[in-house]
Amino acid sequence: MTTELVHQDATKLAELIRTKEVSPVEVMQAHLDRIEATNPHINAIVAISDDALKAAKRAEAVVMAGHELGPLHGVPFTAKDSFDVAGVLTQLGSPIFKGRVPDTDATGIARMKKAGGILLAKTNLPEFSFWIESDNLLSGRTVNPWNRDRTPGGSSGGESAAVAAGMSPLGLATDIAISVRGPAALTGVVGLKATHGRIPMTGVWPRVPRRFWHAGPIARSVRDVALAYSLIAGPDGADGFSISPLSVDTGVGVTLGRPLRVGWLVEPGFGLVEDQVAATVQAAAEALKSTGVTVEPVRIPVLEQINALDVLWKIQAMETKPAFREVTAGHEDLIYKHVQAVFDTPDTSIEDFVIAEQQIEQMRDGFAQYFQRYDALLCPVLPVASHGHDASEFVINGQTVSSLHVMDATAQLNVTGLPGLSLRFGTSSDGMPIGVQLVAPWLAESTLLHLGALLESMSPVRNLHPTLANMGITQP
């Protein structure tokens, strides 16, 4: 039963607890045991809540007393170590913050707890959440549970690895250019980056550049990210970007009444893409078409004209440096290479900064025009299926590109604030997950989740989990 529990999604666990088929204590203990068995090989969990088992016992008492239960009652969840959690180590992946224990919960944490969820543990990340892998001087490197020689990505690689390895059914993460969707794709789970501002970032650090940061759930099913989204989204009165209530929905929930139109795109627009990734996107397009959705290849001119990652970097370097300098002052010897790279980035001139701002407006206009004709876009999450640790470059279809190219299909959604969903739909030639990305208009999360559920129902790789052998664990 323990193995079965750690491979269930959060929605199923909540159902089993609600019907008294299992107790919250059984579920919590199963995940604590799983962490003990697998985390030494994966290094995804960096702190366990001392209150987790006690909270599970309290949750069990509520069930037995017959009280009304929240939608996640008794279900464990984890959170990237950039979310403040009262009474639990929150160290931001940096020796500078070693031993830091917040007094209050981030808004997302508080809302998950209100729904009955129990904070189990915090997960690894790069220092200050600023890199495409999850490695730092405080807690070290997280590896991919499908192959320990590969990365689970960043900056939410600890969270995606924990969910994929069965250490957690559901987690909260953040995304500035790739950090929810990329790790989800690399580890074969589901990740949602909602419209900018839909999910408050209160209690998450860093907050700069605020225009690009998003919070979002990572889970093993589309229904789980949908549930988590419904619980943590909406204004909190503290985040000035979070102003749109959930009752505002521009997706299929209010416009369905005609066949959905989806465009699919690999190249041009997202740079070089591995053939096996392109084939997976095309397979997903054909699967959607088989359900009655109108699906056709498209081109989006603005994606061919403007490099979103270049735009993002020019702005974020200038807006991030002051905040990073403030917290690292006097601790320069403790800064890891990825944050140092931010400091080493040349300042953006005011002229280039203004041009970058205008290019973002052009990208928003280009997407707005696209969504006049289509309800969604289907595209890659990453240009490659997986890659090794500390890769400085990739060879894609015979051409060598910088490893930063990994963000060429994700950064567009951060600079424009569009919502995106990442889910697995294929497997590489060497057995690694391949994901696809769905994009919808602003505030149209229901469209993403509807189409994501359709794809998931037809996925040839649904419900696959890495084995203990994948994680380098030898069974007696």
C-alpha positions, 0 to 999 in steps of 0.5 A: 500500500505504501508504494501505491500511496506515493504514486497516487495524485493528490486528488486521489489521496484526498478521496481516500482520506475522505472515505476513510480508506486510508488515514492522513497518518498513513499517507504522511508516513508513506511519504516520509518513508519515501523521502528517507529511501530516495532523497539521499540519492536525489537530493530534492528535499532540503528541510522536513517540517517537524510538525508534519506527522503531528499535523497528520494526526490532527487531520486524522482526528478531524476525519474520525470526528466527522467534521467537514473536510477541505479539498486537500484535507490530510494531503501532504504537499511540498514547496520550493525553498523560496516560499516562506513557511512559518516555523520551517527552515526557508534558506533560499538556497544560500549560505547567507540565509542558513538557519532562517526560519520565517514567522509567517506563511507565504500566501500560497502556503497559507491557502494550501493549509486552509484547504487542509493540505499539510506542509511536508517539506521544502525543496531544493533550488539554485541560489535565489532561484536564479538558474536553469539547474538546482544547485547551490553552495548550501544544499548541493545539487538535485539530480533527475530521478529518471537518470541521476546523470541528468538535471531536473532543471531549475529553478524549481528542479527540487520540486519537480524531482520530489514529485516525480520520485514519489516524495510528494504528490503536489508542490508549489513552485515559481517561474521567471523564465522556465522554472515551473514548466521546464523542470516539470518537462524534464522530470515527466510531471505537470506544471502550470504557470498561470497568467501573471498576477493570478497567483499572489507572490506574497511571502516569496523571495526574490520579488524582483523583477516582479513583472516576470515572476509567477507562482504555480503548482507542480503535480502528477496530474492535470486535475491536481494542478487545476485543484491547486490553482483554484485554491491559491489563485486570487487577490490577497490584498498584499500583492499589487499585481494580483488583482483579478478574481477567479470569477474572471475567466476568458477561457472555454468556461465562458466561450465554449459553444464552438470547436476550439481552435489550436495552432501548433508551432515548433520552428521557426519562432522557438529557435532550434528544436531536437527532432524527437521533441518536434515529433512529440509536439506533432503527435500531441497536435494529432491527438488533439485533432482526433478529439474534434479540436481544430488543429493546424500548423501556424507561424507567429511573426513576432516570435521570429522578430524578437528574442524574448530571453534577450529582452528579459535578461536586459531588464531583469539584470538591472532590476535584480542587481540592487536587491541581490547586492543588498542581501549579499553585502558583506557575504561576497565569499558565500555567493555561488556562481549563478548569482555572481553571473548576474552581477557580472552581466553588463548594465543595460543602457537606458536606451536598450532598456526602453527598447526592451520595454517596447519589444515586450509591448510588441510581443503582447500585441503579436500574441493578442493578434494570434489569439484573435484566431486561435484559442491556444498554442501548442509548442515545445517546452524545451528544445531538448529532451534532457541534458547533463549537469552544468551543460554549457552548450547543446548540439541540436540537429548538428548545430551548437547553441548555448545552454541558455537556449533551453529557455527559448520556448518559455521566456515569451510567456514570462515577459508577456504574462501569458499562462502556460501548461507543461505536461509529458507526452513522449519519451526520448530515445534514451528513456527521458521524458519529453513534454509539450507546452500549451499556451492560452490567452491571458486569464484563460487558465480554463482553456489550458486545463481543458486542453491539458486534460484532453491530452493527458487522457490520450497520453501514451506515457501517462502514469509512468514513474521512475523506478528505484533503479533509475534513482540508483537504488539497489533493492535487497 
